Amino acid sequence: MPATVVVGSQWGDEGKGRLVDMLAADSDMVVRYQGGNNAGHTVWIGEEKFAVHLIPIGILRGKLSLLGAGMVIDLDVLLQEEEELSSRGIEVRGNIRISENAHLILPYHKLIEEQEEKRRGKRAIGTTLRGIGPAYEDKVARRGLRVGDLRDRETLTDRLHDAVDYKNLLLKKIYNARGVDPDRTYHDLVTLHDHFADAVCDTSLLVREALDSGQRVLFEGAHGTLLDIDWGTYPYVTSSNPLSGEVTAGAGIPPKLIDRIIGAAKAYTSRVGAGPFPTAVDEATAEQMREPGGEFGSTTGRARGIGWFDAMVVRKSVRLNGIEELGITHLDVLDQFDQIPVCVGYTCDGKEVPSFPNQVTELDRCEPVYETLPGWKSDTSQAKSFSDLPENARRYVDRIGELAGAPVTYVLVGREREQSIIR
């Protein structure tokens, strides 16, 4: 503190929401710096489950919650999220701010993504079909629309009609699919903008003012390092940069202001979508872990692939993000096993691999090298301190931290807020 970043150190779904929610209790502001509603953070408060996809999880603590410029935002989804949270007693309107520089996800983005996944057939990436990739594509191609563009209605009319004409041509001529109505799209956008107008601002100014005044700001990433567009398992990645370095661009602050970088990692590994997964377990073992771990996507509901802890993955994340400490989640899911394999390295074509491969064709040929640790076969979910954990559980946590190259300072042993251990 005062500037802390939480990043995912695997393929996403590491339990970042739980970790961010815990840290948000002692923060003044929570900032989401990239991604869209293709990600989700889930927190249980008692018997109530809260899942958010765009609004930072700090909203559940009543913290000022910012949607940064590095995000792509579907305003219709944002409205639904606001209404859902408000109906359950969470104050949203006064506690969110939206970057005027964030790009918009528009109806044609979702249609194009759906058609492109169909076109790929067996080579489909396994996207969430939320329009995130096409929105980022338009951003880079400099034909996107930003939240702040909705203020100038005359310019909006011209730019939107031009964009819709282009996208409809693509949809109809290339994909043989239906197009979108520009007038209906304009009306919906204007209505949504008017609803959120008071929250739209230059969020980078708010962040800098908070840090300069000594407030504690928590930066919340979406997805995981191995889904990074540049350093992940390309092309089976997201369309943005979940790395800690993206905080500077996505939130609009210089890197020297970041004080602390925490990596979230499961005590095992999971992933959704296509792509290589070296430590994947057999389906029977996956089923043993899936239900107690809640291993179903908070955005899509898809069952996640399950694997043993992969130190090659997390070690790469520690290096790329500058992770100084780890928060290990879902330790309790491993309570059931007599022995627990941990991947300590890879071999490829019979040779030792020195680091995590950047090319998926090489990764696909990699075989994990396991070190087997003894299980503890006892309930960890009631542990309140590290010393409360069984000896073998403590050894397991320390060993994966040692292999990853960063000490474990947080251990989460269940879905409830209180099931958290701070070392």
VMD Tcl script that draws the C-alpha trace (Angstrom):
set ca {
  {0.00 0.00 0.00}
  {-0.94 2.67 -0.95}
  {-0.93 1.26 -4.54}
  {-1.46 -2.51 -4.66}
  {-2.03 -4.64 -7.75}
  {-3.65 -8.09 -7.74}
  {-2.99 -10.17 -10.85}
  {-3.93 -13.68 -11.87}
  {-0.87 -15.92 -12.14}
  {-2.40 -18.85 -14.04}
  {-5.09 -19.07 -16.76}
  {-7.62 -16.94 -14.87}
  {-10.26 -18.13 -12.39}
  {-7.62 -18.14 -9.63}
  {-9.98 -16.71 -7.04}
  {-8.82 -13.11 -7.52}
  {-12.28 -11.89 -6.53}
  {-11.95 -13.35 -3.04}
  {-8.46 -11.95 -2.63}
  {-9.42 -8.49 -3.92}
  {-12.52 -8.45 -1.72}
  {-10.38 -9.18 1.33}
  {-7.84 -6.47 0.47}
  {-10.60 -4.00 -0.44}
  {-11.68 -3.91 3.20}
  {-8.56 -1.82 3.92}
  {-8.59 0.17 0.67}
  {-10.15 3.51 -0.23}
  {-10.57 2.92 -3.97}
  {-10.66 -0.15 -6.23}
  {-9.76 0.19 -9.92}
  {-10.35 -2.30 -12.74}
  {-7.76 -1.61 -15.44}
  {-8.48 -3.95 -18.39}
  {-10.81 -6.56 -19.89}
  {-14.56 -6.63 -20.23}
  {-17.49 -8.74 -19.13}
  {-15.81 -11.91 -20.35}
  {-14.39 -12.19 -16.84}
  {-16.12 -12.46 -13.51}
  {-15.31 -12.21 -9.83}
  {-17.39 -14.10 -7.29}
  {-17.72 -13.48 -3.57}
  {-19.94 -15.23 -1.04}
  {-21.28 -13.17 1.85}
  {-22.90 -15.66 4.16}
  {-25.21 -17.73 1.96}
  {-25.46 -15.02 -0.69}
  {-23.44 -15.29 -3.89}
  {-22.38 -12.09 -5.63}
  {-20.85 -12.21 -9.11}
  {-19.65 -9.11 -10.94}
  {-18.28 -8.87 -14.46}
  {-17.56 -5.18 -15.04}
  {-17.90 -3.36 -11.73}
  {-14.86 -3.84 -9.46}
  {-15.47 -6.20 -6.56}
  {-14.72 -3.36 -4.13}
  {-18.32 -2.25 -4.66}
  {-19.36 -4.96 -2.19}
  {-17.35 -3.14 0.50}
  {-18.88 0.23 -0.39}
  {-15.61 1.45 -1.92}
  {-15.31 3.94 -4.77}
  {-14.99 1.62 -7.77}
  {-13.50 2.75 -11.07}
  {-13.82 1.22 -14.54}
  {-10.57 2.24 -16.20}
  {-9.63 3.31 -19.71}
  {-8.11 -0.08 -20.54}
  {-11.50 -1.77 -20.32}
  {-14.08 -2.44 -23.02}
  {-17.55 -1.84 -21.64}
  {-20.97 -3.12 -22.65}
  {-23.19 -0.43 -21.13}
  {-26.25 -2.67 -21.28}
  {-24.46 -5.31 -19.20}
  {-23.26 -2.60 -16.84}
  {-26.84 -1.45 -16.32}
  {-28.00 -5.00 -15.62}
  {-25.16 -5.43 -13.12}
  {-26.05 -2.18 -11.39}
  {-29.72 -3.13 -11.14}
  {-28.90 -6.60 -9.79}
  {-26.55 -5.28 -7.10}
  {-28.86 -2.41 -6.16}
  {-31.79 -4.79 -5.76}
  {-29.71 -6.66 -3.18}
  {-28.84 -3.62 -1.12}
  {-25.47 -2.71 -2.66}
  {-24.97 1.02 -3.27}
  {-23.77 1.38 -6.86}
  {-24.77 4.76 -8.32}
  {-22.72 6.87 -5.94}
  {-19.76 4.49 -5.86}
  {-18.82 3.92 -9.50}
  {-16.88 6.05 -11.96}
  {-16.44 5.18 -15.63}
  {-13.49 6.27 -17.74}
  {-14.50 8.44 -20.67}
  {-11.63 6.79 -22.57}
  {-12.89 3.22 -22.15}
  {-14.07 1.67 -25.41}
  {-17.61 0.46 -26.01}
  {-18.76 -3.04 -26.85}
  {-21.51 -2.65 -29.44}
  {-24.08 -5.15 -30.78}
  {-22.11 -5.85 -33.95}
  {-19.06 -6.86 -31.93}
  {-20.96 -9.75 -30.38}
  {-22.45 -10.84 -33.70}
  {-19.07 -10.81 -35.41}
  {-17.41 -12.80 -32.61}
  {-20.13 -15.44 -32.75}
  {-19.81 -15.80 -36.52}
  {-16.01 -15.92 -36.39}
  {-16.03 -18.71 -33.82}
  {-18.43 -20.65 -36.05}
  {-16.15 -20.09 -39.03}
  {-13.15 -21.44 -37.15}
  {-14.97 -24.70 -36.45}
  {-12.58 -27.14 -34.74}
  {-9.99 -24.34 -34.46}
  {-12.33 -22.19 -32.35}
  {-10.60 -20.37 -29.49}
  {-13.46 -20.90 -27.05}
  {-14.29 -17.23 -26.45}
  {-17.19 -16.11 -24.26}
  {-18.98 -14.51 -27.25}
  {-19.29 -11.21 -25.37}
  {-17.74 -9.14 -28.16}
  {-14.52 -8.38 -26.30}
  {-12.06 -9.34 -29.05}
  {-13.80 -7.40 -31.84}
  {-14.11 -4.35 -29.57}
  {-10.37 -4.38 -28.87}
  {-9.75 -4.97 -32.58}
  {-11.67 -1.79 -33.40}
  {-9.77 0.08 -30.69}
  {-6.42 -0.82 -32.25}
  {-7.75 -0.13 -35.76}
  {-8.84 3.34 -34.54}
  {-12.44 2.87 -35.53}
  {-13.82 2.19 -32.04}
  {-16.24 4.32 -30.06}
  {-15.40 5.42 -26.52}
  {-17.70 6.20 -23.63}
  {-16.88 9.91 -23.88}
  {-17.88 9.95 -27.55}
  {-21.52 9.55 -26.54}
  {-21.66 13.14 -25.28}
  {-21.38 14.65 -28.78}
  {-24.59 13.46 -30.41}
  {-23.95 14.90 -33.86}
  {-20.54 13.32 -34.17}
  {-21.89 10.11 -32.64}
  {-24.57 9.86 -35.33}
  {-22.03 10.14 -38.14}
  {-19.45 7.81 -36.64}
  {-21.98 5.18 -35.58}
  {-23.70 5.06 -38.97}
  {-20.31 4.77 -40.67}
  {-19.29 1.93 -38.34}
  {-22.60 0.10 -38.71}
  {-22.48 0.34 -42.51}
  {-19.03 -1.27 -42.46}
  {-19.93 -3.96 -39.95}
  {-23.21 -4.84 -41.67}
  {-21.35 -5.30 -44.92}
  {-18.97 -7.67 -43.15}
  {-21.78 -9.56 -41.43}
  {-23.90 -9.95 -44.55}
  {-21.30 -10.48 -47.26}
  {-18.67 -12.49 -45.39}
  {-20.66 -14.35 -42.75}
  {-24.08 -14.40 -44.45}
  {-25.58 -13.21 -41.15}
  {-28.01 -10.49 -40.10}
  {-26.82 -6.95 -39.49}
  {-27.74 -4.37 -36.86}
  {-30.09 -1.39 -37.00}
  {-28.04 1.84 -36.63}
  {-30.99 3.90 -35.41}
  {-31.93 1.39 -32.72}
  {-28.27 1.14 -31.68}
  {-28.01 4.95 -31.47}
  {-31.17 5.21 -29.36}
  {-30.00 2.50 -26.96}
  {-26.55 4.06 -26.59}
  {-27.91 7.52 -25.88}
  {-30.35 6.16 -23.30}
  {-27.60 4.21 -21.56}
  {-25.21 7.14 -21.62}
  {-27.80 9.43 -20.06}
  {-28.26 6.91 -17.26}
  {-24.52 6.78 -16.49}
  {-23.57 10.35 -17.49}
  {-22.88 11.53 -13.94}
  {-20.37 8.71 -13.42}
  {-18.36 9.33 -16.61}
  {-15.10 11.22 -16.09}
  {-11.32 11.15 -16.47}
  {-10.73 8.37 -13.96}
  {-6.95 8.76 -14.16}
  {-7.28 12.10 -12.38}
  {-9.22 10.49 -9.54}
  {-6.63 7.76 -9.12}
  {-3.72 10.19 -9.07}
  {-5.46 12.52 -6.62}
  {-6.18 9.56 -4.33}
  {-2.58 8.37 -4.39}
  {-1.16 11.87 -3.94}
  {-3.33 12.33 -0.85}
  {-2.13 9.07 0.69}
  {-5.26 7.02 0.04}
  {-4.96 3.28 -0.51}
  {-5.78 2.24 -4.06}
  {-6.26 -1.39 -5.10}
  {-5.89 -2.31 -8.78}
  {-7.93 -5.30 -9.87}
  {-6.99 -7.28 -12.97}
  {-9.21 -9.61 -14.96}
  {-8.14 -13.00 -16.40}
  {-4.68 -14.45 -15.76}
  {-1.15 -13.96 -17.01}
  {-1.30 -17.01 -19.29}
  {-4.22 -15.36 -21.11}
  {-2.24 -12.18 -21.84}
  {-2.40 -11.20 -25.52}
  {1.41 -10.84 -25.73}
  {2.74 -13.33 -23.16}
  {0.00 -15.91 -22.86}
  {-0.63 -19.15 -24.75}
  {-1.42 -17.32 -28.00}
  {-3.82 -17.59 -29.82}
  {-5.76 -19.14 -26.90}
  {-5.72 -15.88 -24.99}
  {-7.85 -12.86 -24.20}
  {-7.59 -9.61 -26.17}
  {-5.98 -7.42 -23.52}
  {-3.01 -7.40 -21.14}
  {-3.82 -8.72 -17.64}
  {-0.19 -8.16 -16.58}
  {0.63 -5.74 -13.77}
  {2.36 -3.49 -16.32}
  {-1.00 -2.73 -17.92}
  {-2.02 -0.81 -14.78}
  {0.01 2.14 -16.02}
  {-1.85 2.34 -19.33}
  {-5.25 1.02 -18.30}
  {-5.56 3.12 -15.14}
  {-3.39 6.03 -16.22}
  {-0.64 6.16 -13.60}
  {3.16 5.95 -13.85}
  {4.78 2.63 -12.86}
  {6.81 4.22 -10.05}
  {3.60 4.70 -8.05}
  {2.96 0.94 -7.72}
  {4.09 -0.28 -4.31}
  {2.98 -3.89 -4.10}
  {2.15 -6.69 -6.57}
  {0.30 -9.79 -5.38}
  {-0.28 -12.84 -7.53}
  {-3.40 -14.95 -7.07}
  {-2.93 -18.68 -7.69}
  {-5.03 -21.74 -7.03}
  {-3.50 -24.55 -5.03}
  {-4.01 -26.50 -8.25}
  {-4.65 -25.25 -11.82}
  {-7.74 -24.68 -13.93}
  {-8.51 -23.25 -17.33}
  {-11.48 -22.64 -19.63}
  {-11.46 -22.81 -23.40}
  {-9.11 -24.39 -25.90}
  {-5.34 -24.61 -25.77}
  {-2.57 -26.75 -24.23}
  {-2.89 -27.72 -20.57}
  {0.18 -29.78 -19.51}
  {-0.96 -30.79 -16.00}
  {-4.57 -31.66 -16.87}
  {-5.90 -34.56 -14.78}
  {-8.20 -37.33 -15.88}
  {-11.92 -36.56 -15.87}
  {-12.66 -38.67 -12.80}
  {-10.14 -36.70 -10.73}
  {-11.38 -33.45 -12.23}
  {-14.92 -34.28 -11.10}
  {-13.65 -34.85 -7.55}
  {-12.29 -31.29 -7.52}
  {-14.83 -29.48 -9.66}
  {-17.79 -29.49 -7.27}
  {-15.99 -28.52 -4.02}
  {-13.98 -25.94 -5.97}
  {-17.01 -24.47 -7.75}
  {-15.15 -24.96 -11.00}
  {-17.73 -23.54 -13.34}
  {-17.17 -20.23 -15.14}
  {-18.85 -17.24 -13.47}
  {-19.45 -15.71 -16.92}
  {-20.30 -18.74 -19.08}
  {-21.12 -21.48 -16.57}
  {-18.79 -23.83 -18.47}
  {-17.04 -26.56 -16.50}
  {-13.37 -25.72 -16.17}
  {-10.52 -28.04 -17.04}
  {-8.61 -29.11 -13.92}
  {-4.92 -29.86 -13.43}
  {-2.30 -30.13 -10.71}
  {-0.33 -27.07 -9.59}
  {2.08 -26.03 -12.34}
  {5.13 -24.20 -11.00}
  {6.32 -23.50 -14.56}
  {3.20 -21.40 -15.14}
  {3.35 -19.47 -11.89}
  {7.11 -18.95 -12.11}
  {6.60 -17.26 -15.48}
  {3.90 -15.07 -13.97}
  {6.13 -14.08 -11.05}
  {8.80 -13.01 -13.54}
  {6.54 -11.09 -15.92}
  {4.52 -9.27 -13.29}
  {7.16 -8.66 -10.65}
  {5.02 -10.59 -8.17}
  {6.43 -10.24 -4.68}
  {3.95 -12.42 -2.82}
  {1.28 -15.00 -3.60}
  {-2.25 -15.54 -2.41}
  {-3.09 -19.25 -2.65}
  {-6.77 -20.07 -3.01}
  {-8.86 -23.25 -2.88}
  {-6.42 -25.11 -0.63}
  {-9.38 -26.89 0.97}
  {-10.19 -28.62 -2.34}
  {-7.03 -30.71 -1.88}
  {-8.10 -31.97 1.57}
  {-9.34 -35.21 0.00}
  {-6.07 -36.51 -1.48}
  {-3.50 -38.92 0.00}
  {-0.81 -37.62 -2.32}
  {-0.63 -34.45 -4.43}
  {1.54 -34.12 -7.53}
  {3.15 -30.74 -8.24}
  {4.64 -29.96 -11.63}
  {8.22 -28.75 -11.14}
  {9.30 -28.69 -14.79}
  {8.68 -29.93 -18.34}
  {10.39 -32.15 -20.85}
  {9.85 -31.74 -24.58}
  {10.92 -34.38 -27.07}
  {12.90 -36.02 -24.27}
  {14.81 -32.88 -23.27}
  {14.40 -30.69 -20.20}
  {12.65 -27.37 -20.88}
  {14.36 -24.47 -19.07}
  {11.31 -22.17 -18.94}
  {7.66 -22.01 -19.94}
  {7.52 -22.12 -23.77}
  {6.13 -19.12 -25.65}
  {4.94 -21.21 -28.61}
  {1.85 -23.38 -28.12}
  {3.13 -25.93 -30.61}
  {6.08 -26.58 -28.30}
  {3.94 -26.41 -25.15}
  {1.58 -28.97 -26.66}
  {4.47 -31.44 -26.82}
  {5.60 -30.81 -23.25}
  {5.28 -33.45 -20.58}
  {5.10 -32.40 -16.92}
  {7.76 -33.51 -14.45}
  {6.09 -34.13 -11.09}
  {7.21 -34.04 -7.50}
  {4.69 -35.81 -5.28}
  {3.92 -34.31 -1.89}
  {2.04 -36.05 0.92}
  {-1.57 -35.00 1.44}
  {-3.12 -34.17 4.78}
  {-6.55 -35.84 4.53}
  {-8.18 -33.47 7.01}
  {-10.44 -30.45 6.92}
  {-8.61 -27.15 6.44}
  {-11.71 -25.00 6.00}
  {-11.89 -24.02 9.69}
  {-8.26 -22.89 9.98}
  {-7.92 -19.31 11.23}
  {-4.13 -19.08 11.16}
  {-1.31 -20.74 9.26}
  {-0.39 -22.75 12.32}
  {-3.93 -24.19 12.39}
  {-3.29 -25.96 9.09}
  {-2.09 -29.58 9.12}
  {1.67 -29.92 8.89}
  {1.56 -31.40 5.39}
  {-0.70 -28.57 4.21}
  {1.80 -26.03 5.54}
  {4.61 -27.87 3.80}
  {2.61 -27.94 0.57}
  {1.98 -24.17 0.67}
  {5.62 -23.40 1.43}
  {6.83 -25.75 -1.29}
  {4.70 -24.24 -4.08}
  {5.81 -20.76 -3.00}
  {9.42 -21.92 -3.13}
  {8.95 -23.44 -6.59}
  {7.14 -20.36 -7.90}
  {9.74 -17.95 -6.57}
  {7.50 -15.85 -4.32}
  {6.41 -16.38 -0.71}
  {2.79 -17.20 0.09}
  {1.30 -14.53 2.36}
  {-2.41 -15.34 1.97}
  {-4.12 -18.74 2.06}
  {-7.84 -19.06 1.32}
  {-9.52 -22.22 2.56}
  {-13.14 -21.80 1.49}
  {-15.61 -19.56 -0.25}
  {-16.57 -17.42 2.78}
  {-14.89 -14.11 3.55}
  {-13.82 -15.39 6.96}
  {-12.06 -18.43 5.50}
  {-8.89 -16.45 4.90}
  {-5.46 -16.78 6.47}
  {-2.99 -13.90 6.52}
  {0.59 -14.93 7.31}
}
mol new
graphics top color blue
foreach p $ca { graphics top sphere $p radius 0.5 }
foreach p [lrange $ca 0 end-1] q [lrange $ca 1 end] { graphics top cylinder $p $q radius 0.2 }
display resetview
